[in-house]
Amino acid sequence: MLRDVNFSKKVSAVFSVIIILLTACGTPSVSNTPPSINLTDVNSTAQSAAVTLFAQTFAPTLTATLTPTDHPSSTPTPPPFKALEGLRATYIIDGNIYVQDSGKSAVQLTYVGQDSDPKFTDDGQKIIFFRASESKIKEIYCINSDGTDEYALITSKLLLNLGLGYDEITEANSPVIVTGTHQIIFNTQQLNYINVNNTPSTPNADLLMADIDTGKIRHLLGIGQAGNFLISPNEKLVAIQKNDHINVINIDNGQTSRINLITYSSPDAYLGLWWKEITWTGNSNELIVLPTDISGYPSIARVHTVWRYPIYGSSGTEIKLNPPPSDNAFAISPDGNWIVYSYTGGQKALINIRPDLVTWDPDTQLGIYLGNLHDGTSKLIYAVQPDETGHIDLLEEYAGWRPDSSYFMVVSGNKLYIGDIHGNFEFFRQGYTIDWIDNNHYLFPSGVIGEVGKDELFKALELPPRMFYPSDVIFLRD
């Protein structure tokens, strides 16, 4: 579930999975410049090479290209168990933290019955988690992954003692572990004196950093000076989203690197800048932002403009995709070069409401498009038609991109589709709610693993029946 004060990670609170590779593994180099390819030229050399690679890589599981009337219905057999060296999971049972390595029994780490949302540091040594105090205020605790050295990292008393305007019912919120470190960035929220459990909290719009090893807390931005935050891939910058603009600060000292990088004056524009509508490029040099054109009209499809904002130098540039992305049905590649998105209409409904927003052909084909986030070219890769009632059965859940930005997956019901940056798009296999572990493995719920180039799936964790959705997936390399 999306936190309303932090869009840096999408995290559920059921269990976290961390994969530790014990031997060195090479990583394919990824260019920050997209391939020179015209997405509408299906006969190009680049396209032909891509089709061959696509088929060779995923051939064991691909079928013929799907049409909107296809309904794959085969029932997969339960996958066998296979211990995967280095796979480690943490999850909650009855408010207590458990850790389980693949092929081994789970080990209980805590016993108070008030814990939730455990997350590994990326070296697998530490786990941070929330614990409810006697007054039901959430506090951040830390424990070693072997169950030793449990301690309180962020409590309301520690915040009060900072002398920065916090009180005894200030609660830490939205912790994000900084990659490659034992540090977390977080903000706080103010609870209500009358009922801390049932009264909505008030965000403090601040930003702090804590060292997991030493317990030292640093204040980056004071109350009211911050907002939603997004850490850059190089872990050196933080984008701060406020009510009418976005700033960029240095993570080391909290000093502003770019003031008013992006400004937006109307409430409608602010509503369009939520978690999925802003992302860093892979080189940490730009922000990609998707403001909403028609957020004031919730009864029709919301469409987005697409902008690139350099952190240093020139002003933003609009990437004019035609048609534009609709609603929140899109996914941007990790390198920031590509976007796969749904277009669900809205143009015809707007003609008599907001003619100033009518900028694309009202008869544009509904479906899924692949867009180049440098030159604005786009290609229809999956077409749909409304049924007799006008309902659009369109794939709108995007499972995400492979880390090397070459492939993406889309979910519809319990069916997975896979596409690539050259416009190929096909039914992949039965399944749902996956995430990429690395360039060679992808994870389904309940600890089921798939491997690129192989048809079979296998269970790598014997999780309790109630443990179903992963909350954090990290692949470590020595």
N, C-alpha and C positions, 0 to 999 in steps of 0.2 A: 504494500500500500504506500502511495506517495506521501511523504511527509510534507506538510505545507511550509516548512521553513528550511528545507535543504533538498536541492535537486541534484546533488552530486552522485547519489547512488540510489537505485531502486532496491529496497531491502524489505523482505518479509521477516517475520519473527519466529520462524519455526525451527530451521536448522541451517547451519553453515557448513559448506564443504570446502576443504582445502586439499589441493593435490601437490605433493612434494616429490619432485623428480630427483632421485638420489644420484643420478649420473648426468653429466653435462649433455645438453641437447641444443643443437644449433637452431637459430631463428632466422627465417627467410628475411632478407632485407626488403624494406618497403619504401618506395619512393613517395615523396609528398606531392609529386606532380602526377595528375591522372594520365592514363594511357592516351595517346593521341589517336582518338577513334571517333568516327561519326556514328552515333547510335542508330541512325536511320539507314546506314549502308550495310545491309545484311550480307553482301557479297565480298566485303573487304577481306584482305589477308588476315588482319588481326582477328576478325570475327571467326573465320574458318579455324584458325589456330585455337581460339578460345573454345569452340565447340568440341574440338578434339580433346583438349585438356579436360573440359567439363565431363565428357563421356568417359574418359579414362579414369578420372578421379572418383566419380560416383556411379559408374556403370553397374555395379552389382545391385543397386537399388532403384535405378531410374526406370520409369515406364515411358510410354509415348507421351508427347506433349499433351497436357491436360486442356480440355475445352470446358467452358462453363457448365456443360451438361454432364460431365463425367462425375461419377460418385464412387470412388474407390471404397470397397466395403469389406475387404478381407480382414479376418481377425488374426492378429499376430499371436504366435505361441509364446508362452511365458519364457523369458530369456533365462539361460542357465546362470549359475553363480560362478564368478571368476574373480579371485583375489587380485587386486591391482596394487602393486607395491607403491607406497607413498600416498595413497588416498586416505584422507582423514576427515571425519565429520564430527560436528558438534551440534547438539540439539537439546531441547528442553522436554523433560517428562515431569509432570506435576510440579512445575516451578523450579526444577533442579537441572543443572547442566551435566550432560554426558558427552564423552568423547569416544569415538570408535574408529579404529583403523580397519582398512579393508581386510577381511578374512579373520578378524579377531572380535572378541566380545566387547560390548560397550563398557566403559568405565565411568562410574559416577564421580563427579568432581565436587559438587556443592550439595548442601543438605538443608537449606533454610526454607525452600519452597516458595521463594519470592523472586526468582531470577527469570530473565527473558532476554531475547535478542543477542545471543553470543556471536562474536566475530573474531576470527583469527587475525593476528598480524601476519604480514605476508611471508615471514620466515617460519611460521608455524609454532613459535615459541610461546606466545602469549595469547590470551583470550580476554577481550573486554566484553562486558555485559551490563545490563541494567539490573538493579536490585531495588525493590520497593522497601522503603524504610518503615518504621513503626507508624509514622504519620502518613504513609502511603505516597510519599514523595520519591520519585525515581532518582536513584544515584548510580553513578558509573563505577563499577568494580573491575578489578583485573585479577587474573589467576594464570599461573603457568599451565601449559597444556598437559603436564603430567600431574596436575592437581596440587602442586606446592605453591606456597607464597601467595595466598589470597589477600588482597587488601583493597580498601576504598580509595579510588582515584579522584573522583569528583563528587562531593556531597554539598548539601545546602550550607552546612556549617563552614566548609572550606571556602565556598564562594562568599559567604558573609564576611569572613575574616580578611578577604582581599581589600575591603574598604573601598569598593568601586560602585556602591549603590545597590548591592544585592541585599536581600533579607533572608529570613529563615524559611521562606517558602519559595525561594528561587530554585528552579529545577534545570539540570543540565539536559540538553536536547541535541539530537541529530549528530552523534559523533561519527567522524570519518577518519579512518586511519590513513596517515600519509604514507604512500608507497615507499618501501625501502627504509623505513624508520620505525621507531617505537614511539611515535608521537601521534596525537589525535587533534583534529580541529573540531570545534563544536560551538554551539550557541546555547542560549538559555531561554527559558520562558517563565513567566510569573504566574503562579497559581493564585486561587482565590481563598481568602481567609475563612469564608463561610463553609465552603465544601471543596476541598482540594481534589476530590475524586470525580464529582459530577459537574462542576462548573468549568466552562471553557477557559483554557489558559490564554495568556497574552504574550505573544513573542516579544522578547526584549530587543531584537534586531541588533545583536552584538556579535562578537567573534572572539574566541579564545583558543589557546593551544595548550595542551598538557603533555608532559613527558611521562610515558608509561613507566619507565625505569626509575626515575627520580621523584616523580610526583609533582614536579614544579609546574606551576600554571602561569602562562603568559597571556596578557591582555593585548589582543591585536586591534580591535575596534570597540569603542565604548557603546553603552546602551543608546540605541537609536541611530547609530552610525553605520550599521550593516544591514543585512537582510538575508535572502536566499543566497547560497554560495556554491561555487563550482570550482574545484581545484584543477589546475592545468595538468596535462599529461606529464610534463617535466617536473611537476610538484614544486615549482618555484613561484607561481602566481595563483591568485584567487580572484575570480570574477564575483563581484558583489552586486546583487540585484536589489535596487530600492524601488520606491513607489513610482518614480518618474525617470530613472536613469540607471545605468550600469557603470560601476567603477571597476578598476583592476588594481589590486594591491600586491605587494611583495610578501610572500609567506614568511620570510625570515624576520622582518621587523614591522610589518603592518603598514608601512608607508605606501602612499598611493602612487602607483606607477602610471595610471591613465585615469583622469577625471572626466566624467561624463562621456565615456566612450560611446555610449548609446543613450539617447534621450527619447522619451515618449511622454506626451503631455496628457492624452486622454485616458480615462479609465478603461475604455475598450482596448486600447493598445496594451495597457498593463496586463489585462486579463489574458492576452495572447502570449505573454512571456513566462510561461510556466516551465516546469521541469524539462519536458521533452522538447521545448522550443528554443533551447540554447545549448550549444555544445562547443567545445574547443576543437580546433584542428589538431592533427596528430603531432605537429611540430611545435605546438603551443604558441604560434605566432598570430593566430586569428581566432575570433569568435564567429560562429555561424548562428544567426538569430532568425527565428521565424515568427514575426508579429502576425496577429490575426486581423484580417481585414474586416470581418463582419461578426465579431464577438457580441455585438449588441443585438443580434438576431438569432437567438438560440434555437428557433423553430426550423431553421434551414441549415444546410451544411456550412461550417466555418472553413474558410480557406485562408491560406497563409502566403504572404510574400516571403522571399528568402534573401538574406543579406549576409555579406562577409565584412567583418570589421577587423582590420589590422590593429594589433595592440600598439604598434609604433608606426608613426608616419601618417599615411593618407586616411581620408574618411572612408565610410562604408560604401560598398558597392552592391547594388541589387542584382541578384541572379534571377533573371526573368524566365522561370520555368513555365511552359505552356503545355497542359493545364497546370494549375498550382496544386500543391498538396491540400487535402481536405482533413478537417478535424485533427485528431492526434494520431492518425494512421500513417506513420512514416518511421523510417529509421535511417540515421546518417552513419556512413561508414566511419570506422575509427580514425582513418587518416584525414577525414573531412573532405574527400574528393567526390563522394557519391551520395545520393539519396534515393531510396526506394520508397514509394509512397502510393497511397490510394487517392484517386479522384472520384468523388461520389456525387458530383453535380453541384447545384446551387446557383448556377448562372441564370437559368430561366426564372427561378424564383426571385432573383434580385432585380430583374429588368424593371419592374414596376415599383421597387422599394428603394434601391440605391443604384440608379443608373450610372453614377460616377464610378462604381466598382465593376461595371460590366466591361471587362478587358479581354475576354477570350471567347471563342466560338461557343454559343449556347448548345450546339449539337456535338460538342466534344465527346468522344467515346469514353464511357465510364469504365474504370478498371484500374490496374496497377501499372505504374510507370517507373522507369529508371531514369534519374536525372543526373547530369554532370554539373557539379557545383562550382565549376570554373567558367564554362562557356554557356551554360544554361540549356544545352540540348537535352531533349528527353525522348524516350521511346516507350510506346505502349507494349508491355510484356505479358499482360493478361487482360482480356476483354470480357465484360459482362453486360447483360441486358436486364432491365427491370422485368419482373414477372407481371401477370395480368393485373395484380393489385398495385403495381408500382413499387413493390419491395425490391431492394437491391441486395442480393446475396454476394457481398464482396469481402474478400479476405482483408481483415482490418487489424489483425494482431501480428505484430512483427517480432519474431523471436530473436532477431539480432544478426549482426555481422560476424563473420569469422575474424579473429584478431588481425589477420594480414590484409583485411579489407577486400578480399577477392570474391567471397561468396556471402550470401545472406539467406536466412530462412524466414518463412511466413507461415502462420498457423491459421487453419480454418477448422473449427470443431476439433476432431481428433486426427486431422490430416495435416501433414507437413509438406511444404513446397520449398524448393531450393532454386536459387537463381545466382547469376554471376554478373560481373561488371560489364560483360559484353552483351547483355540482354537476353541470355538464355533463362528459361523459367519452366520448371517441370514439377510434377508430383514426385515426392521423395519417398515417403513411407508413412505408415500410420503412427501417430504420436502427437504430443502436444507439450507446450510449456518447456521448451528446451533452452539451454544456454551453451555457448561454446566454452570449453575448458581451455583448449589451446588450438593451434591450427590443425591438429590431428584427431581431437576427441571432442565429443559433445555430450551433454548430460541431460537426461530426462529425470522427472520426479522419481522418488523412491530409490535413488542410487543406481539407476540403469544408465549404462554408458554405451555410446556408439563410437566407432572408429572409422575415419575417412578411408574409403577404398575397400571396406569390408561390409558385407551384408548383415552379419549377425550382430545382435545386441547382447550385452551381458550385464547381470547385476553385479555391482562391485561392493555393495554394502547391504547387510541384512538389517534394515532399519525397522524399528517398532511400527506397528500398523498405523499409529497416529502421526508418524513423521512422514511428510509427503513433499513439501515444497522447499527447494534450496533457497537460502537467503544470500549467500555470498560464495563465489567460485573463484579460486585463485590457483594459478599454475606456477610453481616456483622452479627456477633453474639455478644450479650451482654456479 
